[in-house]
Amino acid sequence: MARLPTQDGEYAILFHASSGLSFSCIDWKLRQSRKGRYISMTTTPSLSTIINGVNVENLFATIDSIKASPAIAKFKFRIENQWQEAGRNTTIVNTFYGAGHELSRAKHFVLKADEPAILLGADTAANPVEYLLHALAACLTTSMVYHAAARDIQIDEVESSLEGDLDLRGFLELDRNTRQGYQGIRVTFKVKANVPDEQLQELVELGTGHSPVFDSLTNGVPISVKAARL
């Protein structure tokens, strides 16, 4: 992680959820300060502070670095995909841009995609719309866990189930009024954490309030597609 000297400023500026959750950092600071547990940007947790598997000292140091140099917050993630046959294709995940540098993984990742037999595939891997559900689940979970760690909220277990509705008439051009993509997605979280039952929903909303994938799906993102000859 890029690290620069700590700058003065309010932690709430970066971690306050726009949805107005009672778990927003402003409320959290007030509650924790009364208990003598308030962790501010100028009282960074010790190196041994690990919450939900997250090194909170490194998390706060990253926040400090970005506050000191906002340009390092810019990231570009990329993949390379190649078609094999029918519904089968393979994606390589390796390089990305972040913190002002071109970076690469210690080991590249390979993601394979296919379609089930009923959709004319060989059923050798998950299909693209299932990967979309996976990306959403993973991003919601990671966002919730990281932001909970920053608020000193211990999470012991998280499970989620996702289901989306598709109508093939859109893909097959049988009905122009039917969209090609998901018509709706339902997400259910089961969480074991040190919060009262009535605040579990607020805890989950730390995910929906901060997830880049959730934001991309619910608010849309510009996509440009161009063609070139091999």
Secondary structure by P-SEA (a helix, b strand, c coil): ccccccccccccccccccccccccaaaaaaaaaaacccccccccccccccccccaaaaaaaaaaaaaacccccbbbbbbbbbbccccbbbbbbcccccccccccccbbbbbbbbbccccccccccccaaaaaaaaaaaaaaaaaaaaaaaaccccccccbbbbbbbbccccccccccccccccbbbbbbbbbccccccaaaaaaaaaaaccaaaaaaabbbbbbbbbbcc
